[in-house]
């Protein structure tokens, strides 16, 4: 498991192993409040982690949380595409909020003129109501967490998209595509895809 939901951190050793890269320059796309432990980033295989999210209000939270020179906060996608060097893009639990065409376009923008590994984790394949009910049986702690936010306007206004494995066929010309058990805690309800540049 790369991501430990209860403790809210990423297992960097598993991430390095799955990427197959010798040195990582990571773009965490949709970083939220930050799931990286500084002590685990200060290893030789990780050069830097670039944190990006659309929610600008997270910048101040991230600046307070991180002091490491290896963590860079950059919330300008335009700037990232022009100036940042990265060889691994990590999408954690955000694909369900992106339209399929928007996600496809984003992957091609991020990978233009560069060889990449892209790890997309926590991909839902069930309709939202079915997944919510199944949570009560599979992961009661996560069920209670979702129950707290499910009635909020912000949550209800989020667009939600499911992805089948066939949806990733579109990337096979440019990437090798492999499917894995979910790297988060919901192994029975979601899955992970790894794209590696050909």
C-alpha atoms as an extended CHARMM CRD file, in Angstrom:
* protein
*
       198  EXT
         1         1  UNK       CA              0.0000000000        0.0000000000        0.0000000000  PROA      1               0.0000000000
         2         2  UNK       CA              1.4350000000        3.3730000000       -0.9930000000  PROA      2               0.0000000000
         3         3  UNK       CA             -1.0930000000        5.4630000000        0.8780000000  PROA      3               0.0000000000
         4         4  UNK       CA             -2.0630000000        4.8740000000        4.4970000000  PROA      4               0.0000000000
         5         5  UNK       CA             -5.4740000000        6.5050000000        4.9010000000  PROA      5               0.0000000000
         6         6  UNK       CA             -5.5720000000        6.4240000000        8.7090000000  PROA      6               0.0000000000
         7         7  UNK       CA             -2.1500000000        8.0160000000        9.1470000000  PROA      7               0.0000000000
         8         8  UNK       CA             -2.4280000000       10.0690000000        5.9610000000  PROA      8               0.0000000000
         9         9  UNK       CA              1.0110000000        9.5390000000        4.4580000000  PROA      9               0.0000000000
        10        10  UNK       CA              2.6260000000        7.9910000000        1.3890000000  PROA      10              0.0000000000
        11        11  UNK       CA              4.8760000000        4.9480000000        1.5660000000  PROA      11              0.0000000000
        12        12  UNK       CA              7.7530000000        6.3020000000       -0.5190000000  PROA      12              0.0000000000
        13        13  UNK       CA              9.5660000000        2.9480000000       -0.7210000000  PROA      13              0.0000000000
        14        14  UNK       CA              6.5970000000        1.3610000000       -2.5080000000  PROA      14              0.0000000000
        15        15  UNK       CA              6.2720000000        4.3920000000       -4.7650000000  PROA      15              0.0000000000
        16        16  UNK       CA              9.9380000000        4.1230000000       -5.7870000000  PROA      16              0.0000000000
        17        17  UNK       CA              9.6020000000        0.3800000000       -6.3870000000  PROA      17              0.0000000000
        18        18  UNK       CA              6.4670000000        0.7300000000       -8.5380000000  PROA      18              0.0000000000
        19        19  UNK       CA              7.8990000000        3.5950000000      -10.5740000000  PROA      19              0.0000000000
        20        20  UNK       CA             11.0020000000        1.6430000000      -11.5890000000  PROA      20              0.0000000000
        21        21  UNK       CA             12.9250000000        4.9450000000      -11.6510000000  PROA      21              0.0000000000
        22        22  UNK       CA             16.3910000000        5.4250000000      -10.1560000000  PROA      22              0.0000000000
        23        23  UNK       CA             15.8610000000        9.0950000000       -9.2290000000  PROA      23              0.0000000000
        24        24  UNK       CA             12.4490000000       10.6510000000       -8.7240000000  PROA      24              0.0000000000
        25        25  UNK       CA             11.3060000000       14.1650000000       -9.4750000000  PROA      25              0.0000000000
        26        26  UNK       CA              7.6770000000       13.8990000000       -8.4600000000  PROA      26              0.0000000000
        27        27  UNK       CA              4.7140000000       16.0580000000       -9.4210000000  PROA      27              0.0000000000
        28        28  UNK       CA              1.9070000000       15.4340000000       -6.9300000000  PROA      28              0.0000000000
        29        29  UNK       CA             -1.0820000000       16.5770000000       -8.9640000000  PROA      29              0.0000000000
        30        30  UNK       CA             -3.9810000000       17.3770000000       -6.6450000000  PROA      30              0.0000000000
        31        31  UNK       CA             -1.8330000000       17.3160000000       -3.5140000000  PROA      31              0.0000000000
        32        32  UNK       CA             -4.5120000000       18.4840000000       -1.0850000000  PROA      32              0.0000000000
        33        33  UNK       CA             -3.1210000000       19.1690000000        2.3880000000  PROA      33              0.0000000000
        34        34  UNK       CA             -0.0040000000       17.1070000000        1.6730000000  PROA      34              0.0000000000
        35        35  UNK       CA              0.5730000000       13.3990000000        2.2090000000  PROA      35              0.0000000000
        36        36  UNK       CA              4.3760000000       13.3690000000        2.1900000000  PROA      36              0.0000000000
        37        37  UNK       CA              6.4920000000       12.8180000000        5.2810000000  PROA      37              0.0000000000
        38        38  UNK       CA              9.6160000000       14.9690000000        5.1120000000  PROA      38              0.0000000000
        39        39  UNK       CA             11.8010000000       12.2850000000        6.7020000000  PROA      39              0.0000000000
        40        40  UNK       CA             10.8520000000        9.8810000000        3.8790000000  PROA      40              0.0000000000
        41        41  UNK       CA             11.6320000000       12.4450000000        1.1820000000  PROA      41              0.0000000000
        42        42  UNK       CA             15.1320000000       13.0360000000        2.5040000000  PROA      42              0.0000000000
        43        43  UNK       CA             16.3790000000        9.8670000000        0.8360000000  PROA      43              0.0000000000
        44        44  UNK       CA             18.7390000000        9.8350000000       -2.1050000000  PROA      44              0.0000000000
        45        45  UNK       CA             16.2530000000        8.4830000000       -4.6530000000  PROA      45              0.0000000000
        46        46  UNK       CA             13.8970000000       11.4700000000       -4.3530000000  PROA      46              0.0000000000
        47        47  UNK       CA             15.2990000000       14.7270000000       -5.7260000000  PROA      47              0.0000000000
        48        48  UNK       CA             12.1370000000       16.7570000000       -5.2210000000  PROA      48              0.0000000000
        49        49  UNK       CA              8.3690000000       16.7110000000       -4.8450000000  PROA      49              0.0000000000
        50        50  UNK       CA              6.3620000000       19.4490000000       -6.5610000000  PROA      50              0.0000000000
        51        51  UNK       CA              2.9980000000       20.0160000000       -4.8940000000  PROA      51              0.0000000000
        52        52  UNK       CA              0.1630000000       21.2370000000       -7.1240000000  PROA      52              0.0000000000
        53        53  UNK       CA             -3.5300000000       21.7520000000       -6.4520000000  PROA      53              0.0000000000
        54        54  UNK       CA             -6.2750000000       23.9980000000       -7.8350000000  PROA      54              0.0000000000
        55        55  UNK       CA             -7.3010000000       25.1110000000       -4.3290000000  PROA      55              0.0000000000
        56        56  UNK       CA             -5.1050000000       28.1670000000       -3.6890000000  PROA      56              0.0000000000
        57        57  UNK       CA             -6.1210000000       28.3310000000       -0.0090000000  PROA      57              0.0000000000
        58        58  UNK       CA             -4.0330000000       25.1940000000        0.5760000000  PROA      58              0.0000000000
        59        59  UNK       CA             -0.7800000000       27.0750000000       -0.1000000000  PROA      59              0.0000000000
        60        60  UNK       CA             -0.5810000000       28.5510000000        3.3950000000  PROA      60              0.0000000000
        61        61  UNK       CA             -1.3250000000       25.1370000000        4.9900000000  PROA      61              0.0000000000
        62        62  UNK       CA              1.4300000000       23.4870000000        2.9280000000  PROA      62              0.0000000000
        63        63  UNK       CA              3.9550000000       26.2500000000        3.6940000000  PROA      63              0.0000000000
        64        64  UNK       CA              3.3980000000       25.7070000000        7.4140000000  PROA      64              0.0000000000
        65        65  UNK       CA              3.6190000000       21.9320000000        7.0650000000  PROA      65              0.0000000000
        66        66  UNK       CA              6.7700000000       21.6190000000        4.9330000000  PROA      66              0.0000000000
        67        67  UNK       CA             10.2730000000       23.0190000000        5.5030000000  PROA      67              0.0000000000
        68        68  UNK       CA             12.2880000000       20.6300000000        3.3260000000  PROA      68              0.0000000000
        69        69  UNK       CA             14.0940000000       22.1440000000        0.3370000000  PROA      69              0.0000000000
        70        70  UNK       CA             13.0820000000       19.0360000000       -1.5980000000  PROA      70              0.0000000000
        71        71  UNK       CA              9.4100000000       20.0120000000       -1.4340000000  PROA      71              0.0000000000
        72        72  UNK       CA              8.3510000000       22.7640000000       -3.8020000000  PROA      72              0.0000000000
        73        73  UNK       CA              4.8880000000       24.3200000000       -3.7310000000  PROA      73              0.0000000000
        74        74  UNK       CA              3.8410000000       25.4470000000       -7.2030000000  PROA      74              0.0000000000
        75        75  UNK       CA              0.1550000000       26.0500000000       -7.8730000000  PROA      75              0.0000000000
        76        76  UNK       CA              0.6870000000       27.4030000000      -11.3940000000  PROA      76              0.0000000000
        77        77  UNK       CA              0.0950000000       24.6320000000      -13.9070000000  PROA      77              0.0000000000
        78        78  UNK       CA              1.3160000000       26.8900000000      -16.7090000000  PROA      78              0.0000000000
        79        79  UNK       CA              4.5900000000       27.4240000000      -14.8490000000  PROA      79              0.0000000000
        80        80  UNK       CA              4.9530000000       23.7280000000      -14.0640000000  PROA      80              0.0000000000
        81        81  UNK       CA              4.5140000000       22.7600000000      -17.7160000000  PROA      81              0.0000000000
        82        82  UNK       CA              7.0780000000       25.3480000000      -18.8580000000  PROA      82              0.0000000000
        83        83  UNK       CA              9.7890000000       25.1860000000      -16.2060000000  PROA      83              0.0000000000
        84        84  UNK       CA              9.5570000000       22.2050000000      -13.8760000000  PROA      84              0.0000000000
        85        85  UNK       CA             11.4790000000       18.9680000000      -14.3430000000  PROA      85              0.0000000000
        86        86  UNK       CA              9.5380000000       15.8710000000      -13.2520000000  PROA      86              0.0000000000
        87        87  UNK       CA              9.5980000000       12.2160000000      -14.2710000000  PROA      87              0.0000000000
        88        88  UNK       CA              6.7910000000       10.8650000000      -12.0870000000  PROA      88              0.0000000000
        89        89  UNK       CA              3.2690000000       12.2850000000      -11.8690000000  PROA      89              0.0000000000
        90        90  UNK       CA              1.1650000000       11.0780000000       -8.9660000000  PROA      90              0.0000000000
        91        91  UNK       CA             -2.6400000000       11.3960000000       -9.1120000000  PROA      91              0.0000000000
        92        92  UNK       CA             -4.1400000000       10.3180000000       -5.8110000000  PROA      92              0.0000000000
        93        93  UNK       CA             -7.9070000000       10.1560000000       -5.4760000000  PROA      93              0.0000000000
        94        94  UNK       CA             -8.6510000000       12.9640000000       -7.9470000000  PROA      94              0.0000000000
        95        95  UNK       CA             -9.4050000000       11.2390000000      -11.2410000000  PROA      95              0.0000000000
        96        96  UNK       CA            -13.0560000000       10.7860000000      -10.2380000000  PROA      96              0.0000000000
        97        97  UNK       CA            -13.5020000000       14.5730000000      -10.3560000000  PROA      97              0.0000000000
        98        98  UNK       CA            -12.1020000000       14.9460000000      -13.8820000000  PROA      98              0.0000000000
        99        99  UNK       CA            -14.0460000000       14.4510000000      -17.1010000000  PROA      99              0.0000000000
       100       100  UNK       CA            -12.5090000000       11.7100000000      -19.2100000000  PROA      100             0.0000000000
       101       101  UNK       CA            -11.5790000000       14.0430000000      -22.0710000000  PROA      101             0.0000000000
       102       102  UNK       CA            -10.1140000000       16.5760000000      -19.6310000000  PROA      102             0.0000000000
       103       103  UNK       CA             -8.0340000000       13.8630000000      -17.9880000000  PROA      103             0.0000000000
       104       104  UNK       CA             -6.7850000000       12.5930000000      -21.3530000000  PROA      104             0.0000000000
       105       105  UNK       CA             -5.8310000000       16.1320000000      -22.3960000000  PROA      105             0.0000000000
       106       106  UNK       CA             -4.0670000000       16.7170000000      -19.0770000000  PROA      106             0.0000000000
       107       107  UNK       CA             -2.0000000000       13.5220000000      -19.3680000000  PROA      107             0.0000000000
       108       108  UNK       CA             -0.8360000000       14.5280000000      -22.8440000000  PROA      108             0.0000000000
       109       109  UNK       CA              0.0210000000       18.0570000000      -21.6790000000  PROA      109             0.0000000000
       110       110  UNK       CA              1.9970000000       16.7430000000      -18.7120000000  PROA      110             0.0000000000
       111       111  UNK       CA              3.8690000000       14.2150000000      -20.8530000000  PROA      111             0.0000000000
       112       112  UNK       CA              4.6390000000       16.4470000000      -23.8350000000  PROA      112             0.0000000000
       113       113  UNK       CA              8.3480000000       16.1850000000      -24.7640000000  PROA      113             0.0000000000
       114       114  UNK       CA              9.2230000000       14.0700000000      -21.7190000000  PROA      114             0.0000000000
       115       115  UNK       CA              9.4080000000       10.4480000000      -20.6340000000  PROA      115             0.0000000000
       116       116  UNK       CA              7.1290000000        9.8590000000      -17.6690000000  PROA      116             0.0000000000
       117       117  UNK       CA              5.7350000000        7.4000000000      -15.2060000000  PROA      117             0.0000000000
       118       118  UNK       CA              2.1960000000        8.2980000000      -14.1610000000  PROA      118             0.0000000000
       119       119  UNK       CA              0.6260000000        6.5890000000      -11.1540000000  PROA      119             0.0000000000
       120       120  UNK       CA             -3.1370000000        7.0540000000      -10.8650000000  PROA      120             0.0000000000
       121       121  UNK       CA             -4.5510000000        5.6080000000       -7.6890000000  PROA      121             0.0000000000
       122       122  UNK       CA             -7.9480000000        5.3470000000       -6.0010000000  PROA      122             0.0000000000
       123       123  UNK       CA             -9.9070000000        5.0390000000       -9.2890000000  PROA      123             0.0000000000
       124       124  UNK       CA            -13.6120000000        4.2920000000       -8.7310000000  PROA      124             0.0000000000
       125       125  UNK       CA            -15.5210000000        1.8780000000      -10.9560000000  PROA      125             0.0000000000
       126       126  UNK       CA            -18.8330000000        1.6480000000       -9.0610000000  PROA      126             0.0000000000
       127       127  UNK       CA            -21.5980000000        4.2800000000       -9.0720000000  PROA      127             0.0000000000
       128       128  UNK       CA            -21.1850000000        6.6040000000       -6.0930000000  PROA      128             0.0000000000
       129       129  UNK       CA            -24.2560000000        5.3980000000       -4.0860000000  PROA      129             0.0000000000
       130       130  UNK       CA            -23.2210000000        1.7190000000       -4.4080000000  PROA      130             0.0000000000
       131       131  UNK       CA            -19.6700000000        2.5160000000       -3.3590000000  PROA      131             0.0000000000
       132       132  UNK       CA            -20.9300000000        4.4690000000       -0.3590000000  PROA      132             0.0000000000
       133       133  UNK       CA            -23.0950000000        1.5520000000        0.8260000000  PROA      133             0.0000000000
       134       134  UNK       CA            -20.2640000000       -0.9380000000        0.2810000000  PROA      134             0.0000000000
       135       135  UNK       CA            -17.9800000000        1.2500000000        2.4060000000  PROA      135             0.0000000000
       136       136  UNK       CA            -20.0730000000        0.4300000000        5.4790000000  PROA      136             0.0000000000
       137       137  UNK       CA            -19.1000000000       -3.2350000000        5.0590000000  PROA      137             0.0000000000
       138       138  UNK       CA            -15.5590000000       -2.9050000000        3.7370000000  PROA      138             0.0000000000
       139       139  UNK       CA            -14.1020000000        0.0890000000        5.5840000000  PROA      139             0.0000000000
       140       140  UNK       CA            -16.3280000000        1.4660000000        8.3300000000  PROA      140             0.0000000000
       141       141  UNK       CA            -13.8220000000        4.1670000000        9.2830000000  PROA      141             0.0000000000
       142       142  UNK       CA            -13.8470000000        5.5820000000        5.7260000000  PROA      142             0.0000000000
       143       143  UNK       CA            -17.6680000000        5.1990000000        5.6710000000  PROA      143             0.0000000000
       144       144  UNK       CA            -17.9200000000        7.4480000000        8.7630000000  PROA      144             0.0000000000
       145       145  UNK       CA            -15.5240000000        9.9600000000        7.1910000000  PROA      145             0.0000000000
       146       146  UNK       CA            -17.6380000000       10.1690000000        4.0020000000  PROA      146             0.0000000000
       147       147  UNK       CA            -20.8330000000       10.2990000000        6.0750000000  PROA      147             0.0000000000
       148       148  UNK       CA            -19.5580000000       13.5290000000        7.7010000000  PROA      148             0.0000000000
       149       149  UNK       CA            -19.1060000000       15.2940000000        4.3580000000  PROA      149             0.0000000000
       150       150  UNK       CA            -21.6850000000       13.6730000000        2.0830000000  PROA      150             0.0000000000
       151       151  UNK       CA            -24.4100000000       16.2010000000        2.8100000000  PROA      151             0.0000000000
       152       152  UNK       CA            -22.2350000000       19.2830000000        2.3960000000  PROA      152             0.0000000000
       153       153  UNK       CA            -22.9650000000       21.4810000000       -0.6240000000  PROA      153             0.0000000000
       154       154  UNK       CA            -19.3480000000       21.3340000000       -1.7310000000  PROA      154             0.0000000000
       155       155  UNK       CA            -19.4010000000       17.5170000000       -1.8370000000  PROA      155             0.0000000000
       156       156  UNK       CA            -22.7820000000       17.3630000000       -3.5550000000  PROA      156             0.0000000000
       157       157  UNK       CA            -21.7040000000       19.8690000000       -6.2030000000  PROA      157             0.0000000000
       158       158  UNK       CA            -18.6440000000       17.8400000000       -7.1870000000  PROA      158             0.0000000000
       159       159  UNK       CA            -18.9320000000       16.0840000000      -10.5170000000  PROA      159             0.0000000000
       160       160  UNK       CA            -18.0970000000       12.4150000000      -10.1460000000  PROA      160             0.0000000000
       161       161  UNK       CA            -16.8530000000       10.1320000000      -12.9250000000  PROA      161             0.0000000000
       162       162  UNK       CA            -16.2350000000        6.3940000000      -12.9880000000  PROA      162             0.0000000000
       163       163  UNK       CA            -13.4630000000        4.8790000000      -15.0770000000  PROA      163             0.0000000000
       164       164  UNK       CA            -13.4270000000        1.4050000000      -16.5690000000  PROA      164             0.0000000000
       165       165  UNK       CA            -10.1640000000       -0.2400000000      -17.5750000000  PROA      165             0.0000000000
       166       166  UNK       CA            -11.1420000000        0.2770000000      -21.2380000000  PROA      166             0.0000000000
       167       167  UNK       CA            -11.0070000000        4.0380000000      -20.6770000000  PROA      167             0.0000000000
       168       168  UNK       CA             -7.2110000000        3.7220000000      -20.4820000000  PROA      168             0.0000000000
       169       169  UNK       CA             -6.8720000000        2.0660000000      -23.9130000000  PROA      169             0.0000000000
       170       170  UNK       CA             -6.5550000000        5.5530000000      -25.3810000000  PROA      170             0.0000000000
       171       171  UNK       CA             -3.0980000000        5.8670000000      -23.7690000000  PROA      171             0.0000000000
       172       172  UNK       CA             -1.6220000000        2.6490000000      -25.1980000000  PROA      172             0.0000000000
       173       173  UNK       CA              0.0350000000        4.3530000000      -28.1790000000  PROA      173             0.0000000000
       174       174  UNK       CA              2.2320000000        6.4870000000      -25.9420000000  PROA      174             0.0000000000
       175       175  UNK       CA              2.4060000000        4.4470000000      -22.7060000000  PROA      175             0.0000000000
       176       176  UNK       CA              2.5500000000        0.9170000000      -21.4350000000  PROA      176             0.0000000000
       177       177  UNK       CA             -0.5600000000        0.5590000000      -19.2520000000  PROA      177             0.0000000000
       178       178  UNK       CA             -0.7040000000       -1.7610000000      -16.2370000000  PROA      178             0.0000000000
       179       179  UNK       CA             -3.4750000000       -2.2860000000      -13.6990000000  PROA      179             0.0000000000
       180       180  UNK       CA             -2.8910000000       -2.9150000000      -10.0130000000  PROA      180             0.0000000000
       181       181  UNK       CA             -4.8020000000       -3.3630000000       -6.7950000000  PROA      181             0.0000000000
       182       182  UNK       CA             -5.6380000000       -0.0250000000       -5.2710000000  PROA      182             0.0000000000
       183       183  UNK       CA             -2.7300000000        1.5590000000       -3.4330000000  PROA      183             0.0000000000
       184       184  UNK       CA             -5.1150000000        3.1900000000       -0.9800000000  PROA      184             0.0000000000
       185       185  UNK       CA             -7.1630000000        1.2960000000        1.5610000000  PROA      185             0.0000000000
       186       186  UNK       CA            -10.1690000000        0.5080000000       -0.6990000000  PROA      186             0.0000000000
       187       187  UNK       CA             -8.6940000000       -2.5090000000       -2.4770000000  PROA      187             0.0000000000
       188       188  UNK       CA            -12.0850000000       -4.0320000000       -3.3670000000  PROA      188             0.0000000000
       189       189  UNK       CA            -13.7780000000       -0.8130000000       -4.4870000000  PROA      189             0.0000000000
       190       190  UNK       CA            -11.0950000000        1.0060000000       -6.4650000000  PROA      190             0.0000000000
       191       191  UNK       CA             -7.9570000000        0.2830000000       -8.4860000000  PROA      191             0.0000000000
       192       192  UNK       CA             -4.6550000000        1.7900000000       -9.6320000000  PROA      192             0.0000000000
       193       193  UNK       CA             -3.2370000000        2.3350000000      -13.1190000000  PROA      193             0.0000000000
       194       194  UNK       CA              0.4190000000        2.9120000000      -13.9600000000  PROA      194             0.0000000000
       195       195  UNK       CA              1.3280000000        4.5310000000      -17.2860000000  PROA      195             0.0000000000
       196       196  UNK       CA              4.9680000000        4.3440000000      -18.3920000000  PROA      196             0.0000000000
       197       197  UNK       CA              6.1930000000        6.1790000000      -21.4840000000  PROA      197             0.0000000000
       198       198  UNK       CA              7.1320000000        3.8710000000      -24.3560000000  PROA      198             0.0000000000
